[in-house]
């Protein structure tokens, strides 16, 4: 009986979802006892409101980014440019909705203010074109890493720096206000739950089917574990890495649309700022090893994004100033490093077998 329980406990603790799930549960339990009405949810005009809903709303962009970042880190790389790609996508979308604001005198700008459903370009193009451009940015990163043989951190640092400047050039460094209500629904809309959550869940479902119901997930893990051995096994590791970075750019484009529709403006200076660090941290919390690649978990990355956003929301509910949230993230980083240290893992495994000698002696 004890042996069976120990095996089950050992299998549970070895799961990639164990630590991020436990971290999320511990934070939520602390919130339940320390923050009054933290889990209070109210229904107004068919919309749900509350701290939990805020976590889902503000955590959705990080979750979307983490999905793409997971594949990149699983190949042994990293993408520092996703925040800049978000800014590029949001700038392109804003200009396509209202190009008059940046000096393209195509029509009277007052028309866009008085008609909240009007866009200069069709709404489908406003959504598709920025995502395509973001994907091409990911292809650029993938080309530098896979075919250019440039270190991922250096290769993506190029677009991280230049990308935000490109976003500012697109909008002439003007914060474009978005009046289109249909576009704003992406980040502000509700179907009982926030629409952005449905976007994140839909993207997660597609990514899960792609990586767990096709051979792509296995190929990504193979390249991350040993790219040279994968090459000799007949796997084109360059194309796998190119795909991973392109998919990461695709996710960054979607996240950019969600954020800019939520705040209803395109701010090339601030949209996506430091979000690449949040995405990387969410993936690492989820159990995917940074720098080594290999085994990955999309669900772990999604939970990691929720852990990060729950921590931020909890700190704000405690009255911690927003300027100090970055310091809180630093504490989370230290905790993650300690949790995933080999010594801690060994200690947790020993807990599962601690009772074995006693039962054997009896």
Secondary structure, DSSP 8 states (H G I E B T S, - for coil): -HHHHHHHHHHHHHSHHHHHHHHHHHHHHHHHHHSTTTT-EEEETTEEEEHHHHHHHHHHHHHHHHHHHHHHHHTT---S-HHHHHHHHHHHHHHHH-GGGGT--SS-THHHHH-TT--SS-HHHHHHHHHHHHHHHHHHHHHHHHTS---HHHHHHHHHHHHHHHHHHHTTT--EE---HHHHHHHH-BSBSBHHHHHHHHHHHHHHHHHHSSSHHHHHHHHHH-HHHHHHTT--HHHHHHHHHHHHHHHHHHHHHHHHHHHTEE-TTTTTTTHHHHHHHHHHHTT--TTT-----HHHHHHHHHHHHHHHHHHHHHT--GGGHHHHHHHHHHHHHHHTSHHHHHHHHHHHHTTHHHHHH-
